[in-house]
Amino acid sequence: MTDRKRLRDLGVEIGSFPCGPDNSITDIGGVKVGHQTLHYEKDGRVVRTGVTAILPHGGNLFREKVFAASHVINGFGKTAGTIQIEELGLLESPIMLTNTLSVGDVMKGTVEFLMERCPEIGDTTGTVNVFVGECNDGYLNDIRGLHVTADDACKAIRNARSGLVEEGCVGAGTGMLCLGYKGGAGTSSRRCTVGADEYTVGALVVANFGRRRDLSLYTGLPKEEQEVPDGSIMIILATDAPMNDRQLKRLAKRASFGLSRTGSYAAHGSGDIVLAFSTAHKVPHQPDESNTTTYPFIKEDGELISTLFEMAVECVEEAIWNALAKAETTTGRNGRLVEAIPPELLAGLRK
């Protein structure tokens, strides 16, 4: 792990809600995160890429699905699996993140992983819908080399753990840029108590968007020495609040406000995609004989839902700052160098 400090370790606290014990998406019980990082040079090719896997629970996701929804802030992306999630409101695979040209290989590996655990897939039952999100890391990474393999996807899933999550230049964040500095993976969480109930919202991002001039931190920034792509961001939101897919769609939409607080304006070429899921209920693949469901969900007009929206905004913003804070200066293909953001700039954020 990098010895660079997270935002709170620099003395900066975003928002008003307390964070969970690890200030991570894994503060939602059962959620696990795994990375497979590819950082090497071979035969003149510079590889700076990887895969990140997020598991909503430790059981069999195909047989026990969770409620989910996606939201597109700006659709310049190649994410796989969102159409069925939008139609059915259910997630049935690990959430996989990688680079743009490796979506196919990561999907293949994830399908193989799931078929190994569920021999009924494609035989005695239907096929499986795999979610794979992406960002373009081609500025630093030899993306045309297609270095991510199906086996790398399986390794990321098997590496998934609860507790502290590695951030910065790891997994899918290995080759990413953010706001003119080195970007990567970042995470954060928020907790609230409403009445007798306690709930948590967590975010994990792969931040690869924006230019240095977009930073909301300060003025008088040094001019960038090279032009960088518009980039993109993948935002994953998790909660243990019992929300249905329509409520999760509303939660996902709030991620855009956390993103904008860091300086993003969703540029034309920026693929900004959100996926939100709830761990509160597990939906069996094989339904019972009843024609109705009995899943309880939070009220639409209560205090709680607005509180969850605010928590989502806060943890998305902090997850992005943590991605920047933990990322390290990186040299990539064609001798390109992308600097890590100076910690003192992050320390100057509002408190």
Residue pairs with C-beta under 8 A, 6 or more apart in sequence:
1 166
2 167
2 168
2 169
2 326
2 327
2 328
4 168
4 325
4 326
4 327
4 328
4 340
4 343
5 325
5 326
5 343
6 23
6 167
6 322
6 325
6 326
7 14
7 318
7 321
7 322
7 325
7 346
7 349
8 19
8 23
10 325
10 343
10 346
10 347
11 347
11 351
12 321
12 346
12 347
12 349
12 350
12 351
13 351
14 188
14 314
14 317
14 318
14 321
14 349
15 190
15 310
15 313
15 314
15 317
15 318
16 314
17 190
17 191
17 192
17 310
17 311
17 314
18 190
18 191
19 27
19 188
19 189
19 190
19 191
19 315
19 318
20 27
20 28
20 189
20 190
20 191
20 200
20 202
21 27
22 163
22 164
22 165
22 189
23 187
23 188
23 189
23 318
24 33
24 163
24 164
24 165
24 187
24 188
24 189
24 202
24 204
25 31
25 33
25 54
25 165
25 187
25 188
25 189
25 202
25 203
25 204
25 236
25 238
26 32
26 33
26 161
26 162
26 163
26 164
26 165
26 187
26 202
27 189
27 191
27 200
27 202
28 189
28 200
28 201
28 202
28 238
28 239
28 240
28 279
29 240
29 279
30 56
30 57
30 58
30 162
30 279
31 54
31 55
31 56
31 57
31 162
31 202
31 238
31 279
32 54
32 55
32 58
32 160
32 161
32 162
33 52
33 53
33 54
33 55
33 160
33 161
33 165
33 187
33 204
34 52
34 53
34 55
34 155
34 156
34 157
34 158
34 159
34 160
34 161
34 171
35 50
35 51
35 52
35 53
35 156
35 159
35 166
35 170
35 171
35 172
35 185
36 50
36 51
36 52
36 53
36 152
36 153
36 155
36 156
36 159
36 171
37 50
37 169
37 170
37 171
37 174
38 47
38 48
38 49
38 50
38 147
38 148
38 152
38 174
39 47
39 48
39 50
39 169
39 174
40 47
41 47
45 142
45 145
45 147
45 333
46 140
46 141
46 142
46 331
46 332
46 333
47 141
47 142
47 145
47 147
48 137
48 140
48 141
48 169
48 174
48 175
48 330
48 332
48 333
49 98
49 99
49 102
49 137
49 141
49 143
49 147
49 148
49 172
49 174
49 175
50 98
50 148
50 152
50 156
50 170
50 171
50 172
50 173
50 174
50 175
51 96
51 97
51 98
51 102
51 106
51 148
51 152
51 153
51 155
51 156
51 171
51 172
52 96
52 97
52 98
52 156
52 170
52 171
52 172
52 173
52 185
52 204
52 206
53 94
53 95
53 96
53 97
53 153
53 156
53 157
53 159
53 160
54 94
54 95
54 97
54 160
54 204
54 236
54 238
55 61
55 94
55 95
55 157
55 160
56 66
56 91
56 95
56 238
56 277
56 279
57 64
57 66
57 279
57 282
59 282
60 117
60 118
61 91
61 92
61 93
61 94
61 114
62 92
62 93
62 114
62 117
62 118
62 121
62 128
62 285
63 118
63 284
63 285
63 286
64 282
64 283
64 284
64 285
65 90
65 91
65 92
65 282
65 283
65 284
65 285
66 90
66 91
66 277
66 278
66 279
66 281
66 282
66 283
67 89
67 90
67 91
67 243
67 244
67 245
67 248
67 277
67 278
67 280
67 281
67 283
68 85
68 89
68 90
68 91
68 245
68 248
68 275
68 276
68 277
68 278
69 85
69 86
69 89
69 245
69 246
69 248
69 249
69 251
69 252
69 275
69 276
69 277
70 79
70 82
70 85
70 86
70 249
70 252
70 273
70 274
70 275
70 276
71 249
71 252
71 253
71 255
71 256
71 273
71 274
71 276
72 82
72 272
72 273
72 274
73 255
73 256
73 259
73 266
73 272
73 273
73 274
74 266
74 267
74 268
74 270
74 271
74 272
75 271
75 273
76 230
76 232
76 268
76 269
76 270
76 271
77 133
77 134
77 232
77 271
77 272
77 273
78 100
78 103
78 134
78 271
79 103
79 131
79 132
79 133
79 134
79 234
79 271
79 273
80 103
80 107
80 130
80 131
80 132
81 93
81 129
81 130
81 131
81 132
82 131
82 273
82 275
84 129
85 91
85 129
85 131
85 275
88 245
89 244
89 245
89 246
89 248
90 245
90 283
91 131
91 275
91 277
92 128
92 129
92 285
93 110
93 114
93 128
93 129
93 130
93 131
94 110
94 113
94 131
94 157
94 160
95 131
95 133
95 236
95 275
95 277
96 106
96 107
96 110
96 130
96 131
96 132
96 133
96 153
96 156
96 157
97 132
97 133
97 134
97 135
97 171
97 172
97 206
97 234
97 236
98 105
98 106
98 132
98 133
98 134
98 148
98 153
98 172
99 134
99 135
99 136
99 137
99 138
99 141
99 143
99 148
99 172
99 175
100 134
100 135
100 136
100 137
100 138
100 143
101 138
101 143
101 144
101 146
102 134
102 143
102 146
102 147
102 148
103 132
103 134
105 146
105 148
105 149
105 150
105 152
105 153
106 132
106 148
106 150
106 152
106 153
107 130
107 132
107 153
108 150
108 153
109 149
109 150
109 151
109 152
109 153
109 154
110 130
110 132
110 153
110 154
110 157
111 128
111 130
112 150
112 154
113 153
113 154
113 157
114 121
114 128
114 130
115 121
115 122
115 128
118 128
121 127
121 128
122 128
125 285
125 286
131 275
133 206
133 234
133 236
133 273
133 275
134 172
134 232
134 234
134 271
135 172
135 176
135 206
135 208
135 231
135 232
135 233
135 234
135 271
136 143
136 208
136 229
136 231
136 232
136 271
137 143
137 174
137 175
137 176
137 208
138 144
138 175
138 229
139 175
139 177
139 228
139 229
139 332
139 336
139 338
140 175
140 177
140 330
140 331
140 332
140 333
140 336
140 338
141 147
141 174
141 175
141 332
141 333
142 333
156 171
165 185
165 187
165 204
166 185
167 173
167 184
167 185
167 186
167 187
167 322
167 323
167 325
167 326
167 327
168 182
168 184
168 185
168 186
168 323
168 325
168 326
168 327
168 328
169 175
169 182
169 184
169 326
169 327
169 328
169 330
170 184
170 185
171 185
172 185
172 206
172 234
173 183
173 184
173 185
173 186
173 206
173 207
173 208
173 323
173 327
174 184
175 330
175 332
176 182
176 183
176 184
176 206
176 207
176 208
176 231
176 323
177 183
177 208
177 228
177 229
177 231
177 338
178 184
178 207
178 208
178 209
178 210
178 231
178 320
178 323
178 324
178 327
179 209
179 210
179 211
179 212
179 214
179 215
179 262
179 263
179 324
179 341
180 210
180 211
180 212
180 213
180 214
180 215
180 221
180 224
180 228
181 212
181 324
181 327
181 338
181 339
181 340
181 341
182 324
182 327
182 328
182 329
182 330
182 338
182 339
182 340
182 341
183 206
183 207
183 208
183 209
183 231
183 323
183 324
183 327
184 206
184 207
184 323
184 324
184 326
184 327
185 204
185 205
185 206
185 207
185 323
186 204
186 205
186 207
186 318
186 319
186 320
186 321
186 322
186 323
186 324
186 325
186 326
187 202
187 203
187 204
187 205
187 319
187 322
188 202
188 203
188 314
188 315
188 316
188 317
188 318
188 319
188 322
189 200
189 201
189 202
189 203
189 315
190 200
190 201
190 202
190 311
190 312
190 314
190 315
191 198
191 199
191 200
191 311
192 198
192 199
192 304
192 307
192 308
192 311
194 302
194 303
194 304
194 307
197 304
199 239
199 240
199 241
199 304
199 308
200 239
200 240
201 237
201 238
201 239
201 241
201 251
201 308
201 311
201 312
201 315
202 237
202 238
202 239
202 315
203 235
203 236
203 237
203 238
203 255
203 258
203 312
203 315
203 316
203 318
203 319
204 235
204 236
204 238
204 319
205 233
205 234
205 235
205 236
205 316
205 319
205 320
205 323
206 233
206 234
206 323
207 233
207 319
207 320
207 323
207 324
208 231
208 232
208 233
209 230
209 231
209 232
209 233
209 259
209 264
209 267
209 270
209 272
210 231
210 262
210 263
210 264
210 267
210 270
211 224
211 228
212 221
212 222
212 224
213 221
213 224
214 263
214 264
214 265
215 221
215 262
215 263
216 261
216 262
216 263
217 263
217 345
217 346
217 348
217 349
218 345
218 348
226 336
229 269
230 267
230 268
230 269
230 270
231 267
231 269
231 270
232 270
232 271
232 272
232 273
233 259
233 264
233 270
233 271
233 272
233 273
233 320
234 273
234 275
235 252
235 255
235 259
235 272
235 273
235 274
235 275
235 316
235 319
236 274
236 275
236 276
237 248
237 251
237 252
237 255
237 274
237 275
237 276
237 277
237 312
237 315
237 316
238 276
238 277
238 278
238 279
239 248
239 251
239 276
239 277
239 278
239 279
239 280
239 308
240 278
240 279
240 280
241 278
241 280
241 298
241 304
241 308
242 278
242 280
242 281
242 295
242 296
242 297
242 298
243 251
243 278
243 280
243 297
243 298
243 308
244 295
244 297
247 297
247 298
247 300
247 305
248 276
248 277
248 278
249 276
250 305
250 309
251 276
251 308
251 309
251 312
252 274
252 275
252 276
253 274
254 309
254 310
254 312
254 313
254 316
255 274
255 276
255 312
255 313
255 316
256 266
256 272
256 274
257 313
257 316
258 312
258 313
258 314
258 315
258 316
258 317
258 319
258 320
259 266
259 272
259 316
259 317
259 320
261 313
261 317
262 317
262 320
262 321
264 270
264 272
266 272
276 312
281 295
283 295
298 304
298 305
298 308
299 305
321 346
321 349
324 340
324 341
324 346
325 341
325 343
325 346
327 340
327 341
328 340
329 337
329 338
329 339
329 340
330 337
330 338
330 340
331 337
332 338
